[in-house]
Structures are given as structure tokens and as C-alpha cells.
Amino acid sequence: MPKKVLIVEDDANIAELLHLYLEKEGFETQVAKDGSKGVEMFRSFQPDLVLLDIMLPIMDGWSVLKKIREGDKTPVIMLTAKGETEDKVSGLEQGADDYIVKPFEMKEVLARIHAVMRRTGVEEEAGEKKLSFDKLVINLDSYELLVDSQRVDTPPKELELLFHLASSPNRVFTRNQLLDEVWGFDYFGDSRTVDVHIKRLREKLEGVSDQWRLKTVWGVGYKFELGMAG
């Protein structure tokens, strides 16, 4: 069953972007364009999590949050255009689970959603985004890379690239496939981006194990090679 996210946001562009991105990531979403509609849809849609803008027509985000909290503990992440501390404190005091300041990156939104769902027990399927190999653990739930049992700081994109390759061991991916499947529709760049990220990953993974490696397939692309001889 896909997790359900209600997006309460009056900016049509932001709402559409969130909707497209989260659907692409496997969530079921619905969008409400004002606070009153948000409360109504919350009751009918029964989401697992709410992304709630503060500045909304008819009823603002705080009022919507109050209505939700009257009888429900569903996780709520506030979307705010302001970075002021009082907004954040106020939101958390009134029962919000987290807040994201606009403008935000979609990857950050996704990471926050997973973190809040884990914290509040909505996401029980922990481990479905975790891969383990000899001396290597790639955990996309907590965005951690463990190399020889040591946590290695890795930017989200590098981790996603490694996870994507390691999810299909020995399969060769072209640079364009990786750009499309890892960077996604919101990215405009060239294939050298992939090369740079592979190079950085290699620096972290070089010589760790003789059972796997990041391999360049000349003229084609890259693969996560498993079960090498000697």
C-alpha cells in the first residue's frame, strides 16, 4: 500500500511540483489549495502525512494544524516562506512534526518525509531501502553509508547513485540512464556530472573489499560489479 500525503499549498507551481515528485517516489497524493479544503480533504483522504503551507487563503496553516490536532496525531510538516525562529518554534509547539523553509529542494522534502514517518512510526518498512554487501551498507532510509562499519559522510546524490547501481548488481547503466533515473526530471546537466560523482565514490570505496567494485565499462557507462575473481 503506498503511503498517502496530503499537500495543502495555494501556490499552484509548488503544489504541482510536490505532487509530481512524490507520486514519482511512490506516494499517493492529493492537493488542497486553501485551508478549509485542506481540513475537508484531511478527513476524506485520511493521509499518512500532511505537507502544510502556513500562508493559505480562507484558513491559515496554524488553524488547519489546530483542527487536525483536535483529534489526530497524523504527522504534519509545515512549509514556510519565512526562516524566522519564532515561526519554527510556534509550529513545533502547536504540534507540527517538522518544518521546511522555502525555497526547498525536492530531495530535502523527501528526506524529511521519511525521517518524520520513521520517527512517528508511520513507516514500518524500515530496511526496504537498505543494501548490504561485504564491508558496505548503503542505507537510503537514514541516508547513511557504512564502509567497514564506519559511517562515511556522503552527499545525498552520491548515495543515491551508489544505491541505484548496487540495486542491480552487474547491470551496466549508461550515463544518460543514470542522469535520468537518479537526478530525475528536475535536473538539467550533462553526463560529466555522473563521472564526477563516480570519482568521489571511488575515493571512498577503493580497496575496501575484493567482492565488489564500481567498474567503468568503457564506451558505455558504469556498473556495480559483484563476485569478482581474485
Buried (B, 14 or more C-beta within 10 A) or exposed (E): EEBBBBBBBBBEEBBEBBBBBBEEBEBBBBBBBBBBBBBEBBEEBEBBBBBBBBBBEBBBBBBBBBBBBEEEEBBBBBBBEEEEEEBBEBBEEBBBBBBBBBEBEBBEBBBBBBBBBBEBEBBEEEEEBBBEBEBBBBBBBBBBBBBEEEEBEBEBBBBBBBBBBBEEBEEBBBBEBBBEEBBBEEEEEEEEBBBEBBEBBEEBBEEBBEEBBBBBEEEEBBBBBEEEEE
